Amino acid sequence: MRNFTAISVHPEIQDGAPVFSGTRIRIETFYDFMRIGVSVSEFLEEFPSITRDQAIEVHDLVKQHYTVDQIKSLVTGPLNRPDVVGGRA
């Protein structure tokens, strides 16, 4: 399993939504910006607490067409998903 250092998920931060590590900025916000044509550089100007490395890591997932929910599953792993019991979906 790949280690996602740019993304964290915690139930007490943004209601458990994936965020950029060390911030409260949702990954979904990045997706929204990309969807309307904002560049990574412009996004970083708007959110200076996010590093370029973090943005590039998430941008790579965007280019691979991962959804926010899929990213959350990648970060938390299948054993932490509420719909998985005993390691089976």
C-alpha positions as CSV (number, residue, x, y, z in Angstrom):
1,M,0.0,0.0,0.0
2,R,1.3,3.4,-0.9
3,N,1.9,5.9,1.9
4,F,0.0,9.2,1.3
5,T,1.9,11.9,3.2
6,A,0.0,14.8,1.7
7,I,-3.4,13.6,2.9
8,S,-4.8,12.8,6.3
9,V,-8.2,11.7,7.6
10,H,-9.3,12.1,11.2
11,P,-12.8,11.9,12.4
12,E,-12.5,15.2,14.4
13,I,-11.1,17.2,11.5
14,Q,-13.6,18.4,8.9
15,D,-15.9,15.5,9.9
16,G,-13.5,12.9,8.7
17,A,-13.1,14.3,5.2
18,P,-9.7,13.9,3.6
19,V,-7.6,17.0,4.1
20,F,-4.1,18.2,3.3
21,S,-1.9,17.0,6.1
22,G,-1.3,19.6,8.8
23,T,-4.3,21.7,7.6
24,R,-8.0,21.8,7.6
25,I,-8.2,22.3,3.9
26,R,-10.3,19.5,2.2
27,I,-9.0,17.6,-0.7
28,E,-12.4,18.2,-2.2
29,T,-11.6,21.9,-2.3
30,F,-8.5,21.1,-4.5
31,Y,-10.8,19.1,-6.8
32,D,-13.2,22.0,-7.1
33,F,-10.4,24.3,-8.0
34,M,-9.1,21.9,-10.6
35,R,-12.6,21.4,-12.0
36,I,-13.0,25.1,-12.8
37,G,-9.5,25.3,-14.4
38,V,-7.4,26.8,-11.7
39,S,-3.8,25.8,-11.9
40,V,-1.8,24.2,-9.1
41,S,0.2,27.4,-8.8
42,E,-2.9,29.5,-8.5
43,F,-4.3,27.1,-5.9
44,L,-1.1,27.3,-3.9
45,E,-1.3,31.1,-4.0
46,E,-4.8,30.9,-2.5
47,F,-3.7,28.3,0.2
48,P,-0.1,29.1,1.2
49,S,-0.2,26.5,4.0
50,I,-0.2,23.7,1.5
51,T,3.2,22.8,0.1
52,R,3.9,22.2,-3.6
53,D,4.8,18.6,-2.9
54,Q,1.4,18.1,-1.2
55,A,-0.4,19.6,-4.1
56,I,1.5,17.5,-6.7
57,E,0.8,14.3,-4.8
58,V,-3.0,15.1,-4.8
59,H,-2.8,16.4,-8.4
60,D,-1.4,13.0,-9.5
61,L,-4.5,11.3,-7.9
62,V,-6.8,13.8,-9.7
63,K,-5.1,12.9,-13.0
64,Q,-5.7,9.2,-12.3
65,H,-9.4,10.0,-11.9
66,Y,-9.6,9.0,-8.2
67,T,-12.7,10.4,-6.5
68,V,-12.5,12.0,-3.0
69,D,-14.2,8.9,-1.5
70,Q,-11.6,6.6,-3.2
71,I,-8.8,8.8,-1.9
72,K,-10.2,8.5,1.6
73,S,-10.3,4.7,1.3
74,L,-6.7,4.7,0.0
75,V,-5.5,6.8,3.0
76,T,-7.5,5.0,5.7
77,G,-7.1,1.5,4.3
78,P,-9.8,-1.1,3.9
79,L,-9.7,-2.3,7.5
80,N,-10.7,1.1,8.7
81,R,-13.8,1.5,6.4
82,P,-17.1,1.1,8.2
83,D,-18.6,-1.0,5.4
84,V,-15.9,-3.7,5.8
85,V,-16.3,-6.4,8.4
86,G,-13.6,-9.0,9.0
87,G,-11.5,-7.7,6.1
88,R,-14.3,-8.3,3.5
89,A,-16.5,-5.7,1.8
